[in-house]
Amino acid sequence: MEMQLQENTTIRKRILSMILPITFENILQMTAGLVLMAMIGRIDAIAVGAIGIATVLYRILWGIFKGIATGTSVLVAQSYGANNYKKLKSVTEQAFIITFVISILLQQLLFWFARPLLLIFNPSADLLANGTIYLKIISFSLPFAAVILLVAGVLQGMGNAKTPMFSIAILNIINIVFGYIFIFLREMGLRGAGYAYNIAYISAALFGINILFSNNGVITNVGGRFEFKFNLKEALSILSLGLPTSFETSFWQAASIFITRAILTYGEIAYAAYQLGLQAESISYMPAAGFGIAATTFIGQALGSRDNETGKKYLRQLVKYTIILTIFAGGALTFFPRPIMSLLTKDQEVIRIGAMYLVVMGLTQLPQNISGVLNGALRGAGYARVPMINAGIGLWIIRVPFILIVAYVFKANILWIWIGIGIDMSFRLLFSYLYFKKKNIWERQALID
């Protein structure tokens, strides 16, 4: 009995060591985003819009590297669990090689085709011109953003979430400081914001590379110096795990274009309520997101070490804590929507519409967050395509068609758009649960075998 209590305590400590840094990292990102947007808002409305449309395209490509980082994290977790440090080093090297090549190619795509790509938003001439300038500038940060994601994936696969948190802290602090200097002191406006963005990403990427590959780096200590030897089999293994997550992330970004256009048919106040509602919803989502990453790490490590019983214990604890956290956070959204919205705006109409959104989201936070944990576990076991299929069906067969019909055909109350989002989130839990029960992940052979 005492040994079991001690084991549960160890599991809880390891889970918290992952969850707390990831949560703090997300809070840093959100806070820095608000500060930077406030500074950019002082330039003019065109600058805000230009950054908005440029960022959508940038993050679609960013999603590709998020996927590669996730695939790498799965293989690193399984290698780390099996104490196979040679494999861990090899996976990391191949991931960096393919990331470098792909990121350079996509950076060139963004730079040379910025203007025609931005035409998808049907922007005004001024918005297009400014968006093109900004997108071309920040395109140079793409390879460094890819490195930051990959460093985080490797370290999180080894159970280290604190160092990626420090990397993001460095990125955001530098971005804010140089943003202020370039935008206001140097009066460089939108260009200054882009240059600050690049400097921040370069600095954080160099910090991450030093952590992994310096003389006393994490990878150097377990496997030796970095070697530029391409291994096609290893690279394909990473891509087979990573690209489904890349597509999943890109699905979200592409769907956001249709959803944004539909919500804008209800007017700018409705769209403002939606944007502020998303910020408020992060009260529940940000902490819960860490549980999905932790599930990928701990299930991957358990399968790598062939210790399925420990993996089951981690999963039970992760689901338990997710439920507890969501009951409180989701409950706050459901029962106190107007007070929460009042913290973000004084506009009563925005508060009214946003409060409806928060009630629906509060009620559906539990299925969304549990689904996130199950999807994380499936990724850790190597079933990377399942979350992608889940997201694809949820977004393109349920959410987007439902919203388009509500907005353009029936022109119904905007509450129905929020309900459509909630239906999608509830469906995802059902899909994840049924697949999880169908596929016994504990019988899955480790991918590194």
GIHUHU-V638037 format. One record per backbone hydrogen bond with DSSP energy under -0.5 kcal/mol. CO is the residue of the C=O (numbers start at 1). NH is the residue of the N-H. If there is no record, write none. Layout:
# GIHUHU-V638037
co = <CO:CO>
nh = <NH:NH>
This chain:
# GIHUHU-V638037
co = <1:2:3:4:5:6:7:8:9:10:11:12:13:14:15:15:16:18:19:20:21:22:23:24:25:26:27:28:29:30:31:32:33:34:35:36:37:38:39:40:40:44:45:46:47:48:49:50:51:52:53:54:55:56:57:58:59:60:61:61:62:63:64:65:66:67:68:69:70:71:72:73:74:75:76:77:78:79:80:83:84:85:86:87:88:89:90:91:92:93:94:95:96:97:98:99:100:101:102:103:104:105:106:107:108:109:111:113:114:115:117:118:119:124:125:126:127:128:129:130:131:132:133:134:135:137:138:139:141:142:143:144:145:146:147:148:149:150:151:152:153:154:155:155:156:159:161:162:163:164:165:166:167:168:169:170:171:172:173:174:175:176:177:178:179:180:180:181:182:183:188:188:189:190:191:192:193:194:195:196:197:198:199:200:201:202:203:204:205:206:207:208:209:210:211:212:212:214:217:218:219:219:220:227:228:230:231:232:233:234:235:236:237:238:239:241:242:243:244:245:246:247:248:249:250:251:252:253:254:254:255:256:257:258:259:260:261:262:263:264:267:268:269:270:271:272:273:274:275:276:277:278:279:280:281:281:282:284:285:286:287:287:288:288:289:290:291:292:293:294:295:296:297:298:299:300:301:302:303:306:307:308:309:310:311:312:313:314:315:316:317:318:319:320:321:322:323:324:325:326:326:327:328:329:330:331:332:336:337:338:339:340:341:341:346:347:348:349:350:351:352:353:354:355:356:357:358:359:360:361:362:364:365:366:367:368:369:370:371:372:373:374:375:376:377:378:379:382:383:383:384:385:386:387:388:389:390:391:392:393:393:394:395:398:399:400:401:402:403:404:404:405:405:406:406:413:414:414:415:416:417:418:419:420:421:422:423:424:425:426:427:428:429:430:431:432:433:434:435:438:439:440:441:446>
nh = <5:6:7:8:9:10:11:12:13:14:15:16:17:18:18:19:20:22:23:24:25:26:27:28:29:30:31:32:33:34:35:36:37:38:39:40:41:42:42:43:44:48:49:50:51:52:53:54:55:56:57:58:59:60:61:62:63:64:64:65:66:67:68:69:70:71:72:73:74:75:76:77:78:79:80:81:82:84:83:85:88:89:90:91:92:93:94:95:96:97:98:99:100:101:102:103:104:105:106:107:108:109:110:111:112:113:114:117:118:119:120:121:122:128:129:130:131:132:133:134:135:136:137:138:139:140:141:142:145:146:147:148:149:150:151:152:153:154:155:156:157:158:158:160:159:161:165:166:167:168:169:170:171:172:173:174:175:176:177:178:179:180:181:182:183:184:185:186:188:189:191:192:193:194:195:196:197:198:199:200:201:202:203:204:205:206:207:208:209:210:211:212:213:214:218:219:220:217:221:222:223:224:224:229:230:232:235:236:237:238:239:240:241:242:243:245:246:247:248:249:250:251:252:253:254:255:256:257:257:258:259:260:261:262:263:264:265:265:266:267:271:272:273:274:275:276:277:278:279:280:281:282:282:283:284:285:286:288:289:290:290:291:291:292:293:294:295:296:297:298:299:300:301:302:303:304:305:307:306:308:311:312:313:314:315:316:317:318:319:320:321:322:323:324:325:326:327:328:329:330:331:331:332:333:334:335:336:340:341:342:343:343:344:345:348:351:352:353:354:355:356:357:358:359:360:361:362:363:364:365:365:368:369:370:371:372:373:374:375:376:377:378:379:380:381:383:382:384:386:387:388:389:390:391:392:393:394:395:396:397:398:399:400:402:403:404:405:406:407:408:409:409:410:411:412:416:417:418:419:420:421:422:423:424:425:426:427:428:429:430:431:432:433:434:435:436:437:438:439:440:441:443:444:449>
